Structures are given as C-alpha cells and as structure tokens.
Amino acid sequence: MRWWDIDPVLVLERELFPEDAWSRGMFWSELAHSRGPEATRRYLVAEDGGRIVGYAGLVASGDQADVQTIAVARDHWGTGLGGRLLAELLRAATAFECAEVLLECRVDNVRAQKLYERFGFEPIGFRRGYYQPGNVDALVMRLTTAPDSGSAAGADSVQGTDNHG
C-alpha cells in the first residue's frame, strides 16, 4: 500500500466497516512506519482490473506481530483473496522474525474466524466492547511459529494475487 492507495482503500473501508472505519489519518500513520530500515509495518493492497478489492496490514514489535486489518470487497468474498492476503501478512511476520501473531476479530464475524482457524490461529480470550461505537466484543486469536520451520505457520506460497505494498 502506498499513499495514493489511501483514498480507494477508504472507500472500501467505509463500505465494509461503516461503524468503526479507520480514518485517513490512521492509514497515513501506519504507512509512515512501513518504509525504511526501521519499518515495523507491512500494508498491502490487492487489485483486480485496476480496482482495489482488498487490503491488509500488520505491525511487528519485538518477536510479536499483530494483524491490524484485513478487508476484501464483498464481490470478491469466497475467492480465496482473504487467505492470500493473510498468507502475505504471515510472510511479513516471518521477515520481521516474529514468533507469534495476534489478532482481534469481531465475535460476530464467523467468516473471518474460520479463515484464521484454517491458518492455525487459536482463540485465547476476549476484549469486551473492543469495537466502538457498536460495543461489540473482540475474539483474540494467536498463531505461534511452527517450532521446526522458523517461520509463521500457515505462510505457504501464494499465487494469482496482484499484491502491491
């Protein structure tokens, strides 16, 4: 993701997350930490015919990474794009040398929970009222590094996605 992707990403963000959409400033702030030797973030976009149809982001701190966001346009649900974006984030976590990856997922977003479970994430707790203003709880999930792989579990090779970041 680059600065010129922020406006189309915001359109998708507001469509998918109308109650708790990120602001332009939040994306700018994240991208400010995604370049250079001290980078701690990795943000991607996926395009189809020049249109942004998905995006994802991760932050790394020490040996831990956090999935900040994954979004896929509704007309691309069921295509595997969410899995490809997640796989790219897990590769980034490996590059950042993270031993575990955490994320929060709305408790009512079963579709996303199933995706994360397929990649080996396990529920470890809840954050009550995490998503505001709707006061929706978050399920906290964790993926630990496969002991013998040296990389984040689930980060298999991905093909067929036009990722830019």
N, C-alpha and C positions, 0 to 999 in steps of 0.2 A: 504494500500500500504506500502510495506517495501522496503528497499534499493535494494534488489535483484530483485524487480519488475521493476526497472527503465529501464533497457535495453529493455525488451519486450514492456514496455509502450512507449519508444521512437520510436520503430519500428512502432507501431500503430499511434502515434502522427505524425510522418513524412508522413505516408500514408494518413492520414485524413486532415492534415493541412500543406501541403508542403510549403506554402509561409510564414507562421508565426508560425512554430512549436516551442515549448518550447525546451530549451537546457537541457542537463543532469544536469548542474549546477542549473537551475531553479527548477527542481524536487528535487534535493538534498536539496536546500534551504528550500523549502516548507516542506519536510519531517522532517527537523531539528526542525521545530516548531509544530510537530504533536504528540509529546510524552511528558509525564510527567505532573506534576501538573500545569504548566504554558502553556500548549498546547493551541494554537489558531487556529490550522488547523485540518482538517479531510480529509484524502485521502483514497479512496477505489479502489479496482480492482474487476472485475468480470471475472470469469474463466469458460471456457467450455472445458472439456476434458484436463485440464492442460494448456490450452492456454488462455492468457489474451485477452478478447474480449471487454472489456470496462473498463473505469476508470473515476473517478470524484473527484473533490476537492473543499473544502470550507474553507474560512478564516473568523474568528469571531473577531470583535473588538467592545468592549462595548456591546450595545444592537443591533448591526447591523452585519449581515453576508453577505458575497459576494461569490457567486458561481464562482470559478476560472476557472473550466473546467469540461466539460462532453464530453466523447467520446465513441462511440460504433462502433465496426468493421462493415464494410458495410454488411458482410454476416449475421449480427445479427440485421440489421435495420428492423423495423416492428415487433419485437418480444416482445416489452414492456420493454426491458432492460434499455433504456434511462430513462423511467419513474421510474423503480425500483431504479436506481442509484440516481435520483433526490429525490425520497422519502427518501432514506438513508441520503442524504445531509440535507434535511429538518429536519429529526430527530436529526441530529448533531446540527443544528442551535437551535433547541429546547433545547438540552442538554447544549448548550452554553448560554442559556437564552436570545436569540436574539428576538427582537420584529419585525424585518423586515429582509428580504433577498433581496439583489440586485443582478443583473447580467447584463452582456453585451452580446449581440448576434449579429452576423453579420446581416445586413439588408437583405442580400440575402439568409439567411438561414431560409426560411419559415418553414421547417420541425421542427426545434428546437423551433421556436417561437410558433408554435401550441402546442408543448409539454408543454412549460412554461405556456401558457394560460390555458391549461387544469388543471394545478395545481393552478390557480388563480393569476398568475403573470399578472401585467398590465404595458403597456408601459408608461414611464414617461419622455422620452427625447431621444436625440441622442448625440453621440460623433463623430464628424466629423473626418474622416481619422484615426480612432482608430486602425484599423488592418493594420499593415505595414508589408511588403513593398507595398502591394496592394492598400493602401489608401482607404480601404473600411470602410464605416461608421458602427457604432455600435448602435443598439437599446438598450436603457437602460430600464430594466424592474424591477418592485418591487412587492414583496409579503409581506403583513403585517400580523402579528399574528392575528388569529381569536380571537376577544375580549373575548369570553367566554371559550376558550379552553385552554389557557395558553401554547399553542404550535404552531409552524409554521403551517399555513393552508396547507392542502394537504398531510400531512405526515401520510397517512394511513398505515396500516400493509402491509408488502410485504412478499411474499413467493416465493420460487422457484429460488432464485438467490444465487449463491455462492459468497458472498462478503467477501473480506479479507482486513483488514485495521487496 
